[in-house]
């Protein structure tokens, strides 16, 4: 991206937004970055713009002043059982943003929107790996809200906007929320290492298999979609492999000197779950050249490192992107 180009990152304070901005420092160090969120923490290396993403007038005023070349919609609500909250955070924000851009004078920005593997929901084993032609079949309200988000994106593309969707699978790495299974394990490990709890891991099902990738790989994919993705297309951002939750836990435990006991907690077991999920990244590789570069083992080390650092500081960051 050229020095004069302006980028807007909506949801820059979240897990994906924060990591995407950090990645931009290496990918496009001269781009002008404007971060949109409701509030901000600490000193920023970008132009911080407080804005309610559900307020179309606010968004339109902000974008009209900035006149960005690219808008990355990375805001959302990943962990909620409330449809009102999920609709507000994942659907209404998307419609407000796209409607505001539609009303802007040309040239309008290219928009990259984050989707989720949760949109696919239940997929039969003989239909794996999941590709982009797989029909959505969500089993959670979160997955349903993200389907609505993608449909909105495609609808506005058909109205003349330049929109690309990147469906991110299960993300690991720096900033991973403790509300995710792997984040929960990492948090429990670090608390035990610091003597704040017994070396016991509380877990749900360990046999389900998921497609994990590092947040650094995911953010690089979003950047390449902005440059090379085809308008109106949906792209899987995944590793192309599946690991069981138990395998991930065993790899995490290899990085600690304590001997842990693992116990199953019934409240952590989902009533409805998908036995195995993994996707194909062939489409994004063909169109942008992207493919994952960080191993599962390395990504889990980064996740644990993050919790060791932030548990000391008492800091956590939540964000979008988990199934």
C-alpha positions as CSV (number, residue, x, y, z in Angstrom):
1,X,0.0,0.0,0.0
2,X,1.3,3.5,-0.9
3,X,2.3,6.1,1.7
4,X,-0.6,8.3,0.8
5,X,-3.2,5.6,1.3
6,X,-5.5,5.8,4.3
7,X,-6.8,2.7,6.2
8,X,-9.6,2.6,8.6
9,X,-9.7,-0.3,11.1
10,X,-13.1,-0.7,12.8
11,X,-12.7,-2.5,16.1
12,X,-9.0,-1.8,16.4
13,X,-9.1,-2.4,20.2
14,X,-10.2,-6.0,19.8
15,X,-8.2,-9.2,19.4
16,X,-8.1,-9.2,15.7
17,X,-8.1,-5.4,15.2
18,X,-5.1,-4.9,17.6
19,X,-3.1,-7.7,16.0
20,X,-3.9,-6.5,12.5
21,X,-2.6,-3.0,13.3
22,X,0.6,-4.5,14.7
23,X,1.0,-6.5,11.5
24,X,0.5,-3.4,9.4
25,X,3.6,-1.9,10.9
26,X,5.6,-4.4,9.0
27,X,3.4,-4.9,6.0
28,X,2.6,-1.3,5.2
29,X,4.6,1.0,7.5
30,X,3.9,4.2,5.7
31,X,0.1,3.9,5.4
32,X,-2.0,6.4,7.4
33,X,-4.1,4.4,9.9
34,X,-7.3,5.5,11.6
35,X,-8.6,3.3,14.3
36,X,-12.4,3.3,15.1
37,X,-13.7,2.0,18.4
38,X,-16.0,3.1,21.2
39,X,-13.1,3.8,23.5
40,X,-9.3,3.5,23.6
41,X,-6.7,2.4,26.2
42,X,-3.4,4.2,26.6
43,X,-1.2,6.0,24.0
44,X,-1.8,5.1,20.4
45,X,0.5,5.0,17.3
46,X,-2.5,5.6,15.0
47,X,-5.2,8.3,14.8
48,X,-7.9,7.2,17.3
49,X,-11.4,8.0,16.3
50,X,-14.1,7.3,18.9
51,X,-17.2,6.1,17.1
52,X,-20.3,4.0,17.8
53,X,-20.4,1.5,14.8
54,X,-24.1,1.1,15.2
55,X,-24.7,4.8,14.6
56,X,-24.8,5.3,10.8
57,X,-24.6,9.1,11.0
58,X,-21.5,8.9,13.1
59,X,-19.8,6.5,10.8
60,X,-20.7,8.5,7.7
61,X,-19.3,11.7,9.2
62,X,-16.1,9.9,10.2
63,X,-15.6,8.2,6.8
64,X,-16.5,11.4,4.9
65,X,-13.7,13.3,6.7
66,X,-11.1,10.6,6.4
67,X,-11.9,9.5,2.8
68,X,-10.1,6.1,3.3
69,X,-8.9,3.8,0.5
70,X,-9.5,0.7,2.6
71,X,-11.9,-0.1,5.5
72,X,-11.3,-3.2,7.6
73,X,-14.4,-4.2,9.6
74,X,-12.9,-6.3,12.4
75,X,-15.3,-5.4,15.2
76,X,-17.8,-7.8,16.6
77,X,-19.1,-9.8,19.6
78,X,-17.8,-13.4,19.7
79,X,-18.9,-14.6,23.1
80,X,-22.5,-14.1,23.9
81,X,-25.7,-16.2,24.1
82,X,-27.9,-13.1,23.6
83,X,-29.2,-12.6,20.1
84,X,-29.7,-8.9,20.8
85,X,-26.1,-8.5,21.7
86,X,-24.9,-10.6,18.7
87,X,-27.2,-8.7,16.3
88,X,-26.0,-5.4,17.6
89,X,-22.3,-6.2,17.5
90,X,-22.1,-8.4,14.4
91,X,-25.0,-7.5,12.1
92,X,-26.1,-3.9,12.8
93,X,-22.5,-2.6,12.9
94,X,-21.9,-4.2,9.4
95,X,-25.1,-2.8,7.9
96,X,-24.5,0.7,9.4
97,X,-20.9,0.7,8.1
98,X,-21.8,-0.5,4.6
99,X,-24.8,1.8,4.3
100,X,-22.6,4.7,5.3
101,X,-20.1,3.8,2.6
102,X,-22.9,3.4,0.0
103,X,-24.0,6.9,0.6
104,X,-20.5,8.3,0.2
105,X,-19.4,10.0,-3.0
106,X,-17.1,8.1,-5.3
107,X,-14.4,6.9,-5.1
108,X,-15.5,4.6,-2.3
109,X,-13.1,2.5,-0.3
110,X,-12.6,-1.3,-0.6
111,X,-14.0,-3.0,2.5
112,X,-12.6,-6.2,4.1
113,X,-15.0,-7.9,6.5
114,X,-14.1,-10.6,9.0
115,X,-16.4,-13.7,8.9
116,X,-16.1,-16.9,10.9
117,X,-15.9,-20.6,10.5
118,X,-18.9,-20.7,12.8
119,X,-21.0,-19.8,9.8
120,X,-20.4,-23.3,8.4
121,X,-21.6,-25.0,11.6
122,X,-22.3,-28.7,11.2
123,X,-20.5,-30.2,8.2
124,X,-20.7,-34.0,7.6
125,X,-17.3,-35.7,7.7
126,X,-17.4,-36.7,4.0
127,X,-17.7,-33.0,3.1
128,X,-14.4,-32.1,4.7
129,X,-12.3,-30.0,4.1
130,X,-14.7,-27.1,4.0
131,X,-14.5,-24.9,1.0
132,X,-16.3,-21.7,0.2
133,X,-19.1,-23.4,-1.7
134,X,-20.1,-25.3,1.5
135,X,-23.5,-24.1,2.5
136,X,-23.7,-22.4,5.9
137,X,-25.4,-24.5,8.6
138,X,-24.7,-22.8,11.9
139,X,-25.4,-24.4,15.2
140,X,-25.0,-21.3,17.4
141,X,-26.5,-17.9,17.6
142,X,-23.0,-16.5,17.0
143,X,-22.6,-18.5,13.8
144,X,-26.1,-17.3,12.7
145,X,-25.2,-13.7,13.3
146,X,-22.0,-14.0,11.3
147,X,-24.0,-15.6,8.4
148,X,-26.2,-12.5,8.5
149,X,-23.0,-10.4,8.4
150,X,-21.7,-12.1,5.3
151,X,-25.1,-11.9,3.6
152,X,-25.1,-8.2,4.3
153,X,-21.6,-7.9,2.8
154,X,-22.6,-9.7,-0.4
155,X,-25.8,-7.7,-0.7
156,X,-24.0,-4.4,-0.6
157,X,-21.5,-5.7,-3.1
158,X,-24.5,-6.3,-5.4
159,X,-25.4,-2.7,-4.7
160,X,-22.1,-1.5,-6.1
161,X,-19.7,-1.6,-3.2
162,X,-16.3,-3.3,-3.3
163,X,-16.4,-5.8,-0.5
164,X,-14.4,-8.9,0.4
165,X,-15.1,-11.4,3.2
166,X,-12.4,-13.4,5.1
167,X,-13.8,-16.3,7.1
168,X,-11.3,-16.9,9.9
169,X,-11.2,-20.3,11.5
170,X,-10.1,-20.9,15.2
171,X,-7.4,-18.4,16.0
172,X,-4.5,-18.8,18.5
173,X,-1.7,-16.5,19.5
174,X,-1.1,-13.2,21.2
175,X,-4.2,-11.8,22.8
176,X,-6.4,-14.9,22.6
177,X,-9.4,-14.6,24.9
178,X,-9.6,-16.8,28.0
179,X,-13.2,-17.5,27.0
180,X,-11.9,-19.8,24.2
181,X,-10.9,-23.3,25.2
182,X,-7.2,-22.9,24.5
183,X,-7.1,-19.4,26.1
184,X,-8.8,-21.0,29.2
185,X,-6.1,-23.7,29.3
186,X,-3.3,-21.2,29.0
187,X,-4.8,-19.0,31.7
188,X,-5.1,-22.0,34.1
189,X,-1.6,-23.1,33.4
190,X,-0.1,-19.7,34.1
191,X,-2.2,-19.2,37.3
192,X,-0.8,-22.6,38.5
193,X,2.8,-21.6,37.6
194,X,2.4,-18.5,39.7
195,X,1.0,-20.5,42.6
196,X,-2.5,-19.0,42.4
197,X,-4.2,-22.4,41.9
198,X,-3.6,-26.1,42.0
199,X,-2.1,-27.7,38.8
200,X,-5.5,-28.8,37.6
201,X,-7.0,-28.1,34.2
202,X,-10.8,-27.9,34.0
203,X,-11.9,-28.8,30.5
204,X,-14.9,-29.7,28.3
205,X,-14.7,-32.2,25.5
206,X,-11.2,-32.9,24.4
207,X,-12.0,-35.1,21.4
208,X,-13.5,-32.5,19.1
209,X,-11.2,-31.4,16.3
210,X,-10.7,-27.8,15.1
211,X,-8.7,-26.0,12.4
212,X,-6.3,-23.7,14.3
213,X,-4.1,-20.9,12.9
214,X,-2.1,-18.1,14.4
215,X,-3.4,-14.6,14.6
216,X,-0.3,-13.3,12.7
217,X,-1.2,-15.6,9.8
218,X,-4.8,-14.5,9.9
219,X,-4.0,-10.8,9.9
220,X,-1.6,-11.2,7.0
221,X,-4.4,-12.9,5.1
222,X,-6.7,-10.0,5.7
223,X,-4.1,-7.6,4.3
224,X,-3.6,-9.7,1.2
225,X,-7.3,-9.9,0.7
226,X,-7.4,-6.1,0.7
227,X,-4.8,-6.0,-2.1
228,X,-5.7,-9.0,-4.2
229,X,-9.1,-10.5,-3.1
230,X,-11.9,-10.5,-5.7
231,X,-14.8,-8.2,-4.9
232,X,-17.9,-10.0,-3.7
233,X,-16.0,-13.2,-2.8
234,X,-15.7,-15.1,0.5
235,X,-12.4,-16.6,1.4
236,X,-11.5,-19.2,4.0
237,X,-8.6,-18.2,6.3
238,X,-7.5,-21.5,7.8
239,X,-4.7,-24.0,8.3
240,X,-6.2,-26.9,6.3
241,X,-5.6,-29.3,9.2
242,X,-7.5,-30.4,12.3
243,X,-6.2,-30.9,15.8
244,X,-8.2,-32.2,18.7
245,X,-8.6,-29.9,21.7
246,X,-6.8,-32.6,23.7
247,X,-3.8,-32.5,21.3
248,X,-3.6,-28.8,21.7
249,X,-3.7,-29.1,25.5
250,X,-0.9,-31.7,25.5
251,X,1.2,-29.4,23.4
252,X,0.6,-26.5,25.8
253,X,1.5,-28.6,28.8
254,X,4.8,-29.5,27.1
255,X,5.8,-25.9,27.7
256,X,5.5,-25.9,31.5
257,X,7.5,-27.6,34.2
258,X,4.4,-28.6,36.3
259,X,2.6,-31.9,36.2
260,X,-1.1,-31.2,35.6
261,X,-4.2,-33.2,36.2
262,X,-7.0,-32.7,33.6
263,X,-10.6,-33.0,34.8
264,X,-13.8,-32.8,32.7
265,X,-16.3,-30.2,33.8
266,X,-19.9,-30.9,32.6
267,X,-20.8,-27.2,32.4
268,X,-18.0,-26.7,29.9
269,X,-19.4,-29.3,27.5
270,X,-21.6,-27.9,24.7
271,X,-25.0,-29.5,24.2
272,X,-24.5,-29.3,20.5
273,X,-21.0,-29.6,19.0
274,X,-19.4,-30.4,15.7
275,X,-17.0,-33.4,15.9
276,X,-14.5,-32.1,13.4
277,X,-13.9,-28.9,11.4
278,X,-11.1,-28.0,9.0
279,X,-11.1,-25.9,5.9
280,X,-9.4,-25.5,2.5
281,X,-7.3,-22.4,1.9
282,X,-6.9,-23.2,-1.8
283,X,-9.0,-20.3,-3.0
284,X,-7.2,-17.6,-1.1
285,X,-3.8,-19.1,-2.0
286,X,-4.7,-19.0,-5.7
287,X,-6.0,-15.4,-5.6
288,X,-3.5,-13.8,-3.2
289,X,-0.6,-16.2,-2.7
290,X,-1.4,-16.5,1.1
291,X,-0.8,-19.7,3.0
292,X,-0.2,-20.3,6.7
293,X,3.4,-20.1,7.9
294,X,3.3,-20.6,11.7
295,X,3.1,-24.1,13.2
296,X,0.6,-25.1,15.7
297,X,3.3,-25.7,18.3
298,X,4.8,-22.2,17.8
299,X,1.3,-20.6,18.0
300,X,0.6,-22.3,21.3
301,X,3.9,-21.1,22.6
302,X,2.9,-17.6,21.7
303,X,-0.5,-18.0,23.3
304,X,1.2,-19.2,26.6
305,X,3.7,-16.4,26.4
306,X,0.9,-13.8,26.1
307,X,-0.8,-15.2,29.3
308,X,2.5,-15.2,31.2
309,X,3.0,-11.6,30.3
310,X,-0.5,-10.3,30.8
311,X,-1.3,-12.3,34.0
312,X,1.5,-10.4,35.6
313,X,0.1,-7.1,34.3
314,X,-3.5,-8.0,35.0
315,X,-4.5,-7.3,31.4
316,X,-6.7,-9.3,29.0
317,X,-7.9,-8.5,25.5
318,X,-11.0,-10.0,23.9
319,X,-12.1,-9.9,20.2
320,X,-13.7,-11.6,17.3
321,X,-12.8,-14.8,15.5
322,X,-13.5,-17.9,17.6
323,X,-16.0,-20.6,16.7
